[in-house]
């Protein structure tokens, strides 16, 4: 899993998944299972589980310069 530690819950206040989170909680993201788990190590309890939709970043073509010709008159 990908693991992150919540260090400032106030920055997550707009996301319902983090309503019951406290600083120090861990977020475990299992991409293959498409699940996120909010875990509180201090009480050894799972606080929240939610589905996640992870999309791989799209590859955009790299722009290439096209040679230009200077026309003298």
Residue, then its C-alpha position, 0 to 999 in steps of 0.5 A: x500500500x501507499x501510506x501517508x500520515x496526516x499532519x494537518x487535518x485542517x487542510x483536509x476539512x473539505x473531504x468527507x473521508x477525513x471528517x473523523x481524522x486526527x493528526x497522526x492518523x495514517x491513510x493506507x491506499x490500496x490501488x489494486x483493491x481500490x480502497x483507502x483506509x484511515x487508521x489510528x495507530x494510537x488506538x489501533x483502530x480503523x476509522x474509515x474505509x472508502x473506495x478510491x478511483x486512481x487513474x494513471x496520468x495521461x501521457x501528453x505528446x511532447x511538442x516539437x519545434x517545426x523548422x520555419x523558413x525565412x523568406x526574403x523579398 
